[in-house]
Amino acid sequence: MLRRQFLNRLGLSLGATFLTTQQALAFTSASSKDNTGFSSNEPISPGDWQALRDLFPLTRDYIQLATFLLASHPKPVADAITRHRQALDENPADYWHSKYLTIDGDIAKSAADYMGGDPKCIALTDSTTMGLGLVYSGLSLKPDDEILHTTHDHYSTDMSLAHRASRTGAKVRQIDLYDNAWEVTVDDVCQRLKSAIQPQTRVFACTWVHSSTGVKLPIRAMADVIAEINQGRDKQDQILFCVDGVHGFGIEDQDISKLGCDFFIAGTHKWIFGPRGTGIIWGKDTAWQRSEVVIPSFSASYDVWLGNLTQDKVPVGEHMSPGGFHSFEHRWALPEAFKLHMQLGKQNVQQRIHELNTQTKQGLAKMSHVKLHTPMDSQLSSGLVCFEVDGLQPEEVVKKLHTRGVIMSNTPYRKTYARFAPSLLNNEKEMDVALAEINRLG
């Protein structure tokens, strides 16, 4: 499609795109209920995206296409943080003692209500990176055991596994699950995984949604490959399947306990809109049995140490949650984020994000000066869209769009791409404007 035809389809003129950016921002602001951007405390209706946007103090001076990095706190979460902080400030000793033995279990219950699984199998962390470090540092491995993972994983996975290997003598090997993200297929991914597993492989680690390319791996199908191999192995030699799930968690309508992996690790301050500095680990009972505590918990395990309780009475997730004093007001406010997503409806959330991402990919695919890397198929992609613009480095694309009222990002990898992340806080008009700005770069 010719550039002018494309812009005319959006109802834009070639010289007025920045003005249209402002119009889109005004459109986003139109139904705010007060000048803070916050709406009332009434429960949000399923799929009411404008009401959701009004819960955030997020600046409306830009079209926000990088909110997955670190969430702005929506009003229910911010209010809960304030309540806990005020109580801690007024009487920290009494307030902490009134909650510390029960509240982690309550938070795990709210997480399980949202994600599935047994609350006792959920540990609480401060981030995806902390969760990955805790799981991989605690794995029982022997010299010459193999840890298999992919070239598509984030620095945090890469280094957590490297550190564990250096301490245990285990070997680390990386594989490509695809050569070209745009052409990835379920069958090819599964065949490459099956071919790569060796008799000494004890751990397979991967990432559900790649922040490098936007590819969403077929975790369930991959789990079936691993399960078939494990059937022919003794229990102690079976492969643990570990998943960094942060960029699918809060988007995909998935019961994590049915996904097929042994460990699922994610931060909750990205797509979930949880308090900054929060995260979770879910693990099967059999997986936790092959992992050791890295940091002592402040759960009922403390009572075990005092001699008042036996370890079998302590939920494994609480036992694995790092203890010590941290930002309690943030962790204790996490249930509000899960509650908000449940009010919106998990299926509604998944459909909305995929709709906006499909609109984005279709628009980019029509531009002759753009190379789209993220698969068009929503079965193989989620909330991230990665692409290149001819003649421009990704960092230049980010800077140019920022000056035109659009905040986006580029991928933090050796091979970097420009990246949009259309989320629940965006609308179709904003995506049309962002696409028009990319078209102007041609």
N, C-alpha and C positions, 0 to 999 in steps of 0.2 A: 504494500500500500504506500502511495506517495506520501511524503511528509505533510503536505498541506491537506490532503484528504484525511489523514489521520487526525490532525489537529481540528479540522472542521467537524469531524465526527464527535469530538469532545465538546464542540461548541466554543472553541477557543480561536483567537487570532494569533498569528505568529508573533506579534509585538506586544501581546497583553498577558503573557503567561504568568508573570509575577503578580500582576493584579488579580488574576484568577486564583493564585495561591492564597492571597488574602481573602478572597471571596469564599474559598473552601474552608479556611479557618473560621471565618465568620459563621458559615453554615454549621460547623462543628459546635460553635458556641451558642447557637441560637436558642436552645432549650434549657440552658443553665438556669437553675432555680434560685441562685443567689450569686453575689459577685465573687465568691470564693471558688466557684466551680463545684461545690458540694450540693447534693440534694438532701432530702429528708432521710430520716432513719427507717423509713418504711421498707419492708422487704422488696427486693427488686423482682420484677416479673420475668418469667422465662423469656430469653431472647430479646430483652429490651436493651439494645446496644447504646442508644442515646442516653438512657437513664444510667447505664453503667459508666459511660464517659463522664457524666456529671458527678460521679462519686470521687473523681480524681482531681487533685490540685495541679496536675500536670499542665505546664504552660501551653497556651493556645497560640503562641506567637509563631509556632512551627507546625508543619505536618510531621508527626512523630512516627518514624518507621524503624526505630531501634529500641523500642521499649522492652524487648526481650532481654537486654543486657542486665538491667537492674530495675526492678519495678518501682514506680511511684506508688505510695501507699494509698489505696482507696479508703474512703471514709470509715467503713466498719473496722478495718484493720488499724487505721490511725487512731480511732477512738479507743479501741481496746489497748493499744500501746500506751496511750495517755492514761487510761484508768490504772493499768498495772504500774506505770512509772510513778504516778502520784501516790499510790498506796505504798510503794517501796520507799519513796522519798520521805513520806510522813512517818513510817514505822517499819524500816526494812527488816528487822529481826523477826517481829511478829508475823509480818506478811509472808516472808519467805518460809518460815517454819509452818505456816498454815497451809502451804501449797506443795512444798518440794517433794513430799512422799506420794502425792496423788496426781499432780497435774501432768507429768510426763505421760502417764497412762491415759489421761483424758485426751491429750493431744494425739497420741498414737491412735486412739479410738476414732477421733475425727478424721485422721488421715486414712484409716482403713475404711471408714464409711464412704470416702471419696474414691479411693484407689483400689479397694478390694483387699483381700487377704486378712490374716489374723492380726489384730493390734499388737499382740505380744511379740510378733516377729518384726516390728518396726522400731528402728533406732532413730534418734533425733540428732542432727548435726547442725553445723553452721553454714554449710555450702556443699555443692557437688564435689569440689576439690577435697574438702575434708572427708566426705563420705568415701570417695575413691581411695584416699590415703589410708583410712581406717580399714576398709575391707582388704585392700591388697597388702597392707602391712601385717595384717593378722592371719593371712592364709598359711596353712601348714604345707610347706614345700620342702623337698629334699634336693640335695645336689643332683643335677642332671635332669630333674623334672623340667618340663617345658611349659612356658607361658606363651600362648599364641594370641596375638592381637593384630590390629589392622593399621595400615598406613594412613587411614582416614581419621584416626582418633586425635583428640585434643592433647595438648601439652600435659595436662594434669593426669590423664591416663598413662601416657607415655612415660612420664617421669616416676609416677607411683610404682609402676611395674618394674622399671629399671632399678629403683632403690630397693625393692623387695628382692629382686634377683641378685643384687650385689651382696645382700646380707645372707642369702640362703645358698648361693651357688646354683640356683635354678637358671635355666637358659631362657632368653626372650627371643622370639622370632615374629617378624611382621609379614603380613600378606596384603596384597591388593584384592579387594572384593569386586572391583570394577576398574576399568581403564578410563572410560569416558562416562562421567556421571549422567549425561544426557541419554546414554544408551543402556543404562543399567537394567537388568531383568532379574526377576526372582530366581529363575532357574540357574542363571549364571552365577549369582551370588552363592546359592546353595551348593552348586557343584564345586566352586572354588574353595569353599569352606571344607567340604568333605575331602577334597583332594589334599588339603593342607594339613589335616589332623594326622599326627603320628602316634605310634604306641606310647611315647613318653609325654604326650600332651596331657596336662592336668588342669589347665585353666584356659578358657577362651574368653577374651575381653573384647567388647566392641561398643559402639555408640549407636543409639537408636536413630537419631536424626543428626546428620553431619553438619556442623556449623561451617565446615569448609566448602561444601557443595550444595547443601540443601537436600541431599538424598536421605530418605527414610528407609532403613533396612527392614526386610521382612523377618522380624524377630521370631515370630511363631514358626515359620517355615524353617528357619535356621535351628531353632530349638528341637524341631523334629529330627533334623539331621544328627544333632548331637545325641539325642535320646536313643536313636537307633544304634549309634556306635557304643554308647554306654551299656546297652543291653548285653554286649559281649565282653564286658569288663568286670573284674572284681570291684567291690564297693569302694575300696581305698584308691583305686586307679581311675575312677570315673571322672569325667571332665566337668568342672564347674563353669557354668555359663554366666558371665557377669556383664551387666549392661549399664552404661552411662545413659540415663533416660531423660536428661533435663530438657531437651528441646522437643520432646514429644509429650512430656508431662504437663498437663494443663491445656493441651490441645486435643489429643486423641481420646476418644471415648473407649477406654480400654480398662478392663479389670486386670491389674498388674499380676495378680496371682495366677492368671490364666495365660499370660504372655509366653510362658515356657522357660524363662530364665531362672537362675538360682539366686542371683543378687540383682536388685534394681536400685540404682543410686541416682538421686536428683536433688538439686537445689529447689527451694520453694519460693525464691524471691525473683523469679523470672516470669514465666507464663501464668503461674498460679496467682500472682499478685500478692504473695505472702510477705511478711516482714523481712526487711533486709537482714541478712545474717542467719537464715534458717534453711534447713534441708532435711532430707530423710534417707534412710536405707531400709529397704524391705528385703528380707532373705527367707528362704525356705528353712524349716527346722534342720533339715539335713545339711544345708549349706552353712548355717551358723555353727554346726558341730565341727566343721573343718576350718573354723576361724577362731583366733585368740583375741582377747581384749587387748587393745593398744593403750588406751587411757582409762584409768579406773573411773567407774561411774559413781554418781551420787544418788543411786537408786537404793532399793532395799539390799543391794549387795553390800552396802556399808554396814547394814545390820548383820549380815553374814559374818563380816569381819569382826564385829563386836561379839559374835557368838550367840546371838539371839535368834538366828534363823538359818535354815539350810538353803544352799544355792538353788536347789530344784524348785523353790517357792518364788524365785525371782523371774519375771518374764525376760526372755533372752534379749529382746530389743532394748529394754531398760538397762540390762547388764552391759550391753555393748554401746550405749549412749555415753559419750565422754562427759565426765563429771567436772567439778570445779565451778567457780562462779563465772557466769557469762551475762549477756544482755537478756535477763529473764523477761523483761517487758516485751521484747520482740518475740522470743520463742513462745511465750504464753499467749500471744495474740494470734498465733498461726491458725487456730481453728476457724477464725472469722474468714480467712481466705478460702478455705475449703467450703465453708458454708455459702459464701458468695457464688462460687462456681456451681454448687449444687442447686442454688436458686435459679441460676441462668439455665441450667440443664446441660449435662455433658454432651449429649447429642447435638444440641443447638450450638454449643461452643465449637465443636469439631466442624460442623457444617459451615458456620460463619467464617471461620478462619480459612478453611479450604476454598470457599467461594472467593474471598478477597485475594488469596494467593493464585487461584486459577485466573482471575481477571488480570492480575499482574503479569503472570507468565504469558498469557495470550497476547497482551499488549507488547511485551518485550520481544516476543517471537516474530512480530510483524515488522520490526525495525531492522533494516539491512545493515546498520552499523553496530548492532548489538549481537553478541553471542551469548545465548542462554545456556546455562549449565545444569540447572535444576530440572529434574524430570517433570514433564507435564502431568503425568499420571499421579493422582492424589494418593494412590496406593504406595507410591515410592517417593513421596515428598510430604511436607507438612507446612510449617510456618515460615520457612526461610527460602528466599529466592536469590540465587547467585548468578552473576552475569558479568560480561566484559563489554566495554565500549571501545570501539576502534580508535586508536590513536591517543588514548588516555589511560594513565595508570589508575587503578582503583582508588587510590588516595585522592587523586585529582577529581574524580567523579564525586566523591564524598564532599570535598571542599566546595566544588561548584554548586552542588545542590543545596548545601548549607547556606550559601549566600542568597539562594533563591527561595528560602523558607522551608526546605525539606531536610530533616535529620535522618540520615541513613548510616551505614557502616561499611567497612570492608573486612574481609575474613582475616583473622590473625594467624596465618599459616605461611609456610615458605612460598607456596604459590597462592597468591591472594586474588580475590575477586571483589567486585562491588556487590553489595547485599541489601536487599529490602526485606523487612520482616513485617508484613501486614498482620495486624492483630485485632483483637476485639475493640481496641480503642480507635480504630480507623473506620472509614466509610468509603463507599464506591467513588464519590466525588474526589476525595483526597487521593485515591489511587489513580484516577484519571489525570489529575494535576501532576502527580509525581511522574507518571509515564510521559506526559507532555514535556516535562523538564528533561528527561532522558532523551526524548526525540529531538529536542533543541540542540543537543550535543553532536548531532550527526552532521 
